[in-house]
Amino acid sequence: QLQASGGGLVQAGGSLRLSCASSGAIFQFRILGWYRQAPGKQREMVASIMTNDDTNYGDSVKGRFTISKDDAKNMLYLEMNDLKAEDTAVYYCNVRNYGGFDFWGQGTLVTVSS
């Protein structure tokens, strides 16, 4: 089970830190990531991190967002800086196990006012 938190209302240029708590050990997952879905748009990958800490970012967030994990605490994080109105979306944490099966959190809403 994944529980995302940390969303909220922030002004453009501001920062937020999202957290995702896993009820299971995250070292068992091949890839962990954050996705987002804005109203009327498809869900898109924001950032991902692998077990070896290799990271990947969507083009629109590169240089502004940082994904990290704490294996000991079974936590996934997304540090978001210089937020823009177009970052407004519901953010979901995701983990994929070695069998290719995805698990999703419930989503946390981020609203950026311009």
C-alpha positions in Angstrom: 0.0 0.0 0.0 1.2 3.5 -0.9 0.2 6.7 0.9 1.1 10.0 -0.8 1.1 13.3 1.1 2.4 16.8 0.9 0.3 18.3 -1.7 -1.4 21.7 -1.3 -1.8 25.2 -2.6 1.4 27.2 -3.4 2.2 30.3 -5.3 4.1 30.2 -8.6 7.8 30.1 -7.8 7.3 28.3 -4.5 8.3 24.8 -3.4 6.6 21.7 -2.1 7.9 18.3 -1.0 5.7 15.3 -1.7 6.2 12.1 0.3 5.0 8.6 -0.3 5.0 6.0 2.4 5.2 2.3 1.4 3.8 -0.4 3.7 6.2 -2.8 2.2 10.0 -2.7 1.8 10.8 -0.5 -1.2 14.1 -2.3 -2.0 11.9 -5.1 -3.5 10.7 -2.7 -6.2 12.6 -2.2 -9.4 11.4 1.3 -10.2 9.8 3.9 -8.0 8.3 7.0 -9.5 5.9 10.0 -9.4 3.3 10.6 -12.0 0.8 13.4 -12.4 -2.5 14.0 -14.1 -3.9 17.4 -14.8 -7.6 18.0 -15.6 -8.4 16.9 -19.1 -4.9 15.5 -19.7 -3.4 12.0 -19.6 -1.3 10.8 -16.7 2.4 11.6 -17.3 5.6 10.4 -15.7 7.3 13.2 -13.6 10.3 11.4 -12.2 11.5 7.9 -11.5 14.3 6.3 -9.5 15.7 2.8 -9.7 17.1 0.6 -7.0 20.6 1.7 -7.9 19.5 5.3 -7.5 19.6 6.1 -11.2 17.0 8.8 -11.9 14.9 10.0 -14.8 12.8 13.1 -15.2 10.2 14.4 -17.5 11.4 17.2 -19.7 9.1 19.8 -18.2 10.5 19.3 -14.6 14.2 18.8 -15.3 16.2 21.1 -13.1 13.3 21.9 -10.9 12.2 18.6 -9.3 14.3 16.1 -7.5 13.2 12.5 -6.7 14.8 10.6 -3.8 14.1 7.6 -1.6 14.9 6.4 1.8 15.2 2.6 1.8 15.4 2.4 5.6 12.2 4.3 6.0 10.4 2.9 3.0 9.8 6.4 1.7 9.8 8.1 -1.7 10.0 11.8 -2.0 9.6 14.5 -4.7 11.1 17.9 -4.0 9.5 20.4 -6.3 11.0 23.9 -6.7 10.2 26.9 -8.9 6.6 25.6 -9.3 4.6 26.8 -12.2 0.9 26.9 -12.9 1.3 24.1 -15.4 2.5 21.9 -12.6 -1.0 21.9 -11.1 -2.2 18.2 -11.1 -2.9 15.2 -8.9 0.4 13.6 -8.2 0.6 9.8 -7.7 3.4 7.7 -6.5 4.1 4.4 -8.2 6.2 1.4 -7.7 6.9 -1.4 -10.1 8.2 -4.8 -9.0 10.5 -7.1 -10.9 7.5 -8.9 -12.3 6.4 -5.7 -14.0 3.4 -5.2 -11.8 2.5 -1.6 -10.9 1.2 -0.4 -7.5 -0.3 3.1 -7.2 -0.9 5.5 -4.3 -4.1 7.4 -3.9 -2.8 10.8 -5.2 -2.2 14.1 -3.7 -3.4 17.4 -5.2 -0.9 20.1 -6.0 -2.3 23.5 -7.0 0.0 26.3 -8.2 -1.5 29.7 -8.3 -0.1 32.2 -10.8 
